Amino acid sequence: MNMLKAIEKRRSVRTFTEAPLSADELAQIDRAIASARNPLGGNFTIRRAHFGDGGVKSPGSYGLIKGATDWLMLAVAPGDNDAMAAGFTLEQIVLNLTEIGLGTCWIGGTFKSGDFADFKDWPEGQKLEIVVPFGYSAGTRLLERIERLAARSDSRKPFVRLFFDNDFATPLDENSSFGKSLAAVRPAPSSLNSQPWRALVKGDTVHFYSSMHRRMSLFDMGIALCHFKAGEEAHGYDGAFFTGSEAPTAPDGWRYIMSYTRKKETDV
Ligand SMILES: Cc1cc2nc3c(=O)[nH]c(=O)nc-3n(C[C@H](O)[C@H](O)[C@H](O)COP(=O)(O)O)c2cc1C
């Protein structure tokens, strides 16, 4: 899959055609679920649900979502790393769906868990926290356009306010080698388009911070790490995530999340 192309192309889709997906597409999605990589560990489960046949009540037409018959469901344990790892992993599947021409929308706050009650046998300690409707986009309804305007979904914070070089006062050069990989983070989806991702580059290491403290922001951070890693791989770099005590203390209101050290060319 060309992850960078999928990252550029993806936008949240909330209106679907109800056209059934082919067996081939569903098989591809199941393969994407089974093969998604997860370097962060964590305790979570991702499953696919189909509504509409056999009298199962469809959650496809409430609130902002219309016409969705197929959904991904993410059940997660309560730990912070569980949410981040789950975000990292589910976003890869979302990008796979984007690549095969399907629309998606992460839904965290606004679904009724009762609508998914038929799928409640989650492993001990996990709870359904995110659902993602997917299918063919049916264009954008007025309501959806209003939602996009309200959430300012099409605006992204400038690169220089998100990513820093060596200290928190110096913006990172977008054309530096880490700058190119971090550029893949800006188009990422985030809850309420809050874009909580911040990063500080120090030599061969990037320290990630979140400017928000909500549970949903942990999913946002996992998604951001997934995009960053896709950027690294697209530019031919490998490296590893870790949490370390040497990360510089975050400015007021930010919270340290995780670090990444790039392998030296000779290690790759
Ligand atoms: C963790 C998470 C939770 C979200 N929850 C909702 C939601 O409950 N309802 C909704 O309509 N959109 C939700 N979104 C979608 C965001 O509003 C959307 O990603 C953001 O506005 C940016 O727009 P874009 O995805 O089209 O780039 C969520 C996104 C994320 C990452």
The ligand as a Tripos MOL2 file, in Angstrom:
@<TRIPOS>MOLECULE
LIG
   31    33     1     0     0
SMALL
NO_CHARGES

@<TRIPOS>ATOM
      1 C1        -10.4260    9.6480   17.9100 C.3       1 LIG1
      2 C2        -11.3970   10.3820   16.9990 C.ar      1 LIG1
      3 C3        -12.7310   10.5340   17.3540 C.ar      1 LIG1
      4 C4        -13.6240   11.1850   16.4900 C.ar      1 LIG1
      5 N1        -14.9570   11.2560   16.8620 N.ar      1 LIG1
      6 C5        -15.8560   11.7950   15.9900 C.ar      1 LIG1
      7 C6        -17.2410   11.7830   16.3270 C.ar      1 LIG1
      8 O1        -17.6460   11.3270   17.4110 O.2       1 LIG1
      9 N2        -18.1300   12.2870   15.4190 N.ar      1 LIG1
     10 C7        -17.7080   12.7930   14.2000 C.ar      1 LIG1
     11 O2        -18.5560   13.2140   13.3920 O.2       1 LIG1
     12 N3        -16.3720   12.8200   13.8460 N.ar      1 LIG1
     13 C8        -15.4550   12.3320   14.7150 C.ar      1 LIG1
     14 N4        -14.1120   12.3310   14.3880 N.ar      1 LIG1
     15 C9        -13.6500   12.8640   13.0830 C.3       1 LIG1
     16 C10       -13.0100   14.2750   13.2070 C.3       1 LIG1
     17 O3        -14.0150   15.2560   13.4370 O.3       1 LIG1
     18 C11       -12.2150   14.5860   11.9240 C.3       1 LIG1
     19 O4        -11.1560   13.6590   11.8090 O.3       1 LIG1
     20 C12       -11.6290   15.9970   11.9320 C.3       1 LIG1
     21 O5        -12.6530   16.9680   11.9340 O.3       1 LIG1
     22 C13       -10.7300   16.2440   10.7070 C.3       1 LIG1
     23 O6        -11.4350   16.0350    9.5130 O.3       1 LIG1
     24 P1        -10.9390   14.9510    8.4500 P.3       1 LIG1
     25 O7        -10.9700   13.6060    9.1320 O.co2     1 LIG1
     26 O8        -11.9210   15.0370    7.3030 O.co2     1 LIG1
     27 O9         -9.5370   15.3170    8.0160 O.co2     1 LIG1
     28 C14       -13.1820   11.7110   15.2430 C.ar      1 LIG1
     29 C15       -11.8250   11.5700   14.8950 C.ar      1 LIG1
     30 C16       -10.9400   10.9160   15.7490 C.ar      1 LIG1
     31 C17        -9.5080   10.7280   15.3260 C.3       1 LIG1
@<TRIPOS>BOND
     1     1     2 1
     2     2     3 ar
     3     2    30 ar
     4     3     4 ar
     5     4     5 ar
     6     4    28 ar
     7     5     6 ar
     8     6     7 ar
     9     6    13 1
    10     7     8 2
    11     7     9 ar
    12     9    10 ar
    13    10    11 2
    14    10    12 ar
    15    12    13 ar
    16    13    14 ar
    17    14    15 1
    18    14    28 ar
    19    15    16 1
    20    16    17 1
    21    16    18 1
    22    18    19 1
    23    18    20 1
    24    20    21 1
    25    20    22 1
    26    22    23 1
    27    23    24 1
    28    24    25 2
    29    24    26 1
    30    24    27 1
    31    28    29 ar
    32    29    30 ar
    33    30    31 1
@<TRIPOS>SUBSTRUCTURE
     1 LIG1         1 GROUP 0 **** ****
